């Protein structure tokens, strides 16, 4: 999906051990290990954010398409307007529920 980076590798992060001298002391090794851990966490967090954005983008695109279809069907079948609206609204609720579930699983609750 263009714009979400899901088809390309992640951008390199600023900390790159290849450009730093090998740690010599215990403190340097601990700092390097901590920096590696944080860099890894950053990549994971970025991937999760992109996944949530992908779900939101896909969900909004489908809600827009269903809303347009609902409007067309309303013209042909005005007596079923409430049913069409419930279907579209239910799908939109499913998208919101999925995004909320993704956020809860990461501890983003308010």
C-alpha positions in Angstrom: 0.0 0.0 0.0 1.6 3.3 -1.0 2.3 5.6 1.8 2.4 3.0 4.6 5.8 1.5 3.9 4.5 -2.0 4.2 6.2 -3.2 1.0 9.6 -1.7 1.7 12.1 -2.4 4.5 12.1 0.0 7.4 14.3 3.1 7.2 17.6 2.8 9.1 17.5 4.2 12.5 20.1 6.9 13.6 21.9 4.5 15.8 24.1 2.1 13.8 26.7 0.1 15.5 28.7 -0.4 12.3 29.8 3.2 12.6 30.8 3.0 16.2 34.0 1.5 17.6 33.6 -1.8 19.3 32.7 -1.4 23.0 35.7 -2.1 25.2 34.5 -1.7 28.8 31.6 -3.3 30.6 29.9 0.1 30.7 30.3 0.6 27.0 28.9 -2.9 26.3 25.9 -2.3 28.6 25.3 1.1 26.9 25.5 -0.5 23.4 23.2 -3.3 24.5 20.7 -0.8 25.9 20.9 1.2 22.7 20.3 -1.9 20.6 17.3 -2.8 22.7 15.7 0.7 22.4 16.4 0.8 18.7 14.6 -2.6 18.3 11.7 -1.3 20.4 11.4 1.7 18.1 11.3 -0.5 15.0 8.6 -2.6 16.6 6.5 0.4 17.7 6.8 2.0 14.2 5.6 -1.3 12.6 2.6 -1.4 14.9 1.7 2.2 14.2 1.9 1.5 10.4 -0.3 -1.6 10.9 -2.9 0.5 12.7 -2.7 3.2 10.0 -3.2 0.5 7.4 -6.3 -0.8 9.1 -7.7 2.8 9.5 -6.9 3.6 5.8 -8.5 0.4 4.5 -11.5 0.7 6.8 -12.2 4.3 5.8 -11.9 3.4 2.1 -14.4 0.7 2.5 -16.7 2.8 4.6 -16.6 5.5 1.9 -17.4 2.9 -0.8 -20.2 1.4 1.2 -21.7 4.9 2.0 -21.7 5.6 -1.8 -23.4 2.3 -2.4 -25.9 3.0 0.3 -26.8 6.3 -1.3 -27.3 4.6 -4.7 -29.4 1.8 -3.2 -31.5 4.3 -1.3 -32.6 5.9 -4.6 -33.7 2.4 -5.9 -35.1 1.0 -2.7 -36.1 3.9 -0.3 -38.1 1.5 1.8 -34.9 -0.3 2.8 -32.9 2.9 3.7 -32.7 2.0 7.4 -31.3 -1.4 6.7 -28.6 -0.1 4.4 -27.6 2.5 7.0 -27.4 -0.2 9.7 -25.1 -2.3 7.5 -22.8 0.6 6.8 -22.8 1.8 10.4 -22.1 -1.7 11.6 -19.1 -2.1 9.4 -17.8 1.3 10.5 -18.2 0.1 14.1 -16.2 -3.0 13.2 -13.4 -0.9 11.9 -13.4 1.3 15.1 -13.5 -1.9 17.3 -10.5 -3.4 15.5 -8.4 -0.2 15.8 -9.3 0.0 19.5 -8.4 -3.7 20.0 -5.0 -3.0 18.3 -4.4 -0.1 20.6 -5.5 -1.9 23.8 -3.1 -4.8 23.0 -0.3 -2.2 23.1 -1.4 -0.5 26.3 -2.7 2.7 24.6 -5.8 2.8 26.7 -6.9 6.1 28.1 
